[in-house]
Amino acid sequence: MLRGTGAPTVTASATLDPLPGWQASGTAVVETSRDGSRVLVVDLADGTPDEGGFREVWLLTPDVSGLISLGTLEGSEGRFDLPDGLDLDEFSVVDVSAERFDGDPAHSGDSIVRGPLGA
């Protein structure tokens, strides 16, 4: 189903810098369609977790007191639909974490890259 006509507009972007212990880098952009729907596009170089793990994309508050999981990043690029009404001024930091298949949906505390969204 087409969500809008015409090319989406990039309304925010972030440079994703590695956290201690990781050799990775990336970018994230928010694409907004004419109909107002938004997608976060994450492009990540390296940052592959150990065998038995996966990468999860999050939006965080700047003080890391709140977080929203957007889904699993498979490969080097992922597209994640942003919920209507999500305040990107509040949840303005993109984070990609290394997670384990342990049944715990919480953030592992092991972030690979992170960066703030800006206009």
C-alpha positions as CSV (number, residue, x, y, z in Angstrom):
1,M,0.0,0.0,0.0
2,L,1.4,3.4,-0.9
3,R,1.5,5.7,2.1
4,G,2.0,8.9,0.2
5,T,2.9,10.3,-3.2
6,G,6.2,11.9,-4.1
7,A,9.6,11.4,-2.5
8,P,9.7,11.7,1.3
9,T,11.5,14.7,2.9
10,V,14.4,14.2,5.3
11,T,13.2,16.1,8.4
12,A,16.0,15.0,10.9
13,S,19.3,13.2,10.8
14,A,21.9,11.8,13.2
15,T,25.5,10.7,13.0
16,L,25.8,7.4,14.9
17,D,29.1,7.2,16.8
18,P,30.5,4.1,18.4
19,L,30.3,3.5,22.2
20,P,33.3,2.1,24.1
21,G,34.2,-1.4,23.0
22,W,32.8,-1.1,19.5
23,Q,34.2,-0.3,16.1
24,A,31.2,0.9,14.2
25,S,29.7,4.0,12.7
26,G,26.4,4.9,11.0
27,T,23.7,7.4,10.2
28,A,20.0,7.7,10.8
29,V,17.5,9.9,9.0
30,V,13.8,10.6,9.5
31,E,11.9,10.6,6.3
32,T,8.5,12.2,6.3
33,S,6.0,11.5,3.5
34,R,3.4,13.9,2.3
35,D,0.7,12.2,4.3
36,G,2.7,12.9,7.5
37,S,3.9,9.3,8.1
38,R,7.5,9.0,9.3
39,V,10.2,6.4,8.8
40,L,13.5,6.1,10.6
41,V,16.2,4.8,8.2
42,V,19.3,3.5,9.9
43,D,22.5,2.7,8.1
44,L,25.2,1.0,10.2
45,A,28.7,-0.1,9.2
46,D,30.2,-2.9,11.3
47,G,28.9,-3.4,14.8
48,T,28.0,-7.1,14.5
49,P,27.2,-8.7,17.9
50,D,28.7,-11.9,19.0
51,E,27.2,-15.1,17.7
52,G,23.8,-15.7,19.3
53,G,23.0,-12.0,19.4
54,F,21.2,-9.4,17.3
55,R,21.0,-5.6,16.9
56,E,18.0,-3.6,18.1
57,V,17.1,0.0,17.2
58,W,15.9,2.4,19.9
59,L,14.8,6.0,20.4
60,L,15.9,7.4,23.7
61,T,15.4,10.6,25.7
62,P,18.6,12.6,25.9
63,D,19.0,11.7,29.6
64,V,18.3,8.0,28.8
65,S,15.4,7.9,31.2
66,G,13.0,6.8,28.6
67,L,13.3,4.5,25.5
68,I,11.2,3.0,22.7
69,S,12.2,-0.1,20.8
70,L,11.7,0.3,17.0
71,G,12.7,-3.2,16.0
72,T,15.6,-5.5,14.9
73,L,18.3,-4.3,12.5
74,E,19.1,-7.0,10.0
75,G,22.0,-6.3,7.7
76,S,23.5,-2.9,7.3
77,E,20.3,-0.9,6.7
78,G,16.8,-0.9,8.2
79,R,13.6,1.1,7.9
80,F,11.4,1.5,10.9
81,D,7.9,3.1,10.9
82,L,7.6,5.7,13.6
83,P,4.3,5.7,15.6
84,D,1.9,8.6,14.9
85,G,2.2,11.1,17.7
86,L,5.7,10.1,18.7
87,D,7.5,13.2,19.9
88,L,11.0,13.3,18.3
89,D,11.8,16.3,20.5
90,E,11.4,14.1,23.5
91,F,12.8,10.8,22.0
92,S,15.6,12.5,20.1
93,V,18.5,10.0,20.4
94,V,19.0,7.0,18.1
95,D,20.6,4.0,19.7
96,V,21.5,0.6,18.3
97,S,22.2,-2.1,20.9
98,A,23.7,-5.6,20.9
99,E,21.0,-7.9,22.3
100,R,20.9,-11.6,23.3
101,F,18.1,-14.1,22.7
102,D,17.4,-14.3,26.4
103,G,13.7,-13.5,26.5
104,D,14.3,-10.1,28.1
105,P,12.7,-7.3,26.1
106,A,14.7,-4.6,28.0
107,H,17.7,-2.8,26.6
108,S,20.8,-4.9,27.2
109,G,22.9,-1.9,28.3
110,D,25.4,-2.7,25.5
111,S,25.0,0.1,23.0
112,I,26.9,-0.2,19.7
113,V,26.3,3.3,18.4
114,R,24.3,6.4,19.4
115,G,23.6,9.9,18.2
116,P,21.1,12.7,18.6
117,L,18.7,13.6,15.8
118,G,18.9,17.2,14.5
119,A,17.2,19.2,11.8
